[in-house]
């Protein structure tokens, strides 16, 4: 059977994946069921079982779908501005009581599901590769030495924020984001990456 882009199959997938996010944030990985996802999505549970089968597959598909949806890579004209914009997006997401729910639920699910862990890895690898464009542009403009690893600079920019969010529970804000970006940039300018 061939599915048409934008057809019923696409609408069902969108509804189910939205329901996955809602169920994860409301009930967590342990409380999420295929039946609840189907009910929330307004589709019959056999449709969900036939296409996805398990909660782990639902979570992985939700992450893969998010990965497939691009995001606008910052282009402020400077590597400093771009890295601060990337870090600020992370800080703003986790400072917002609503927006933070899904990524926190996904990380928690990845601690309990190998399939979700693999999907989370693919998601962040894709996002880091997209964000690395800011470093590639900076090297082309002569702002950074060419030996820097673009993906590593993005990771180093975001790592202090994720450490606060997931390890110490400290709040993150725009000032913290800017500091993380500037520290990573200093390492890159020194050719340490």
Beta strands, then each sheet from edge to edge (+ up, - down):
end
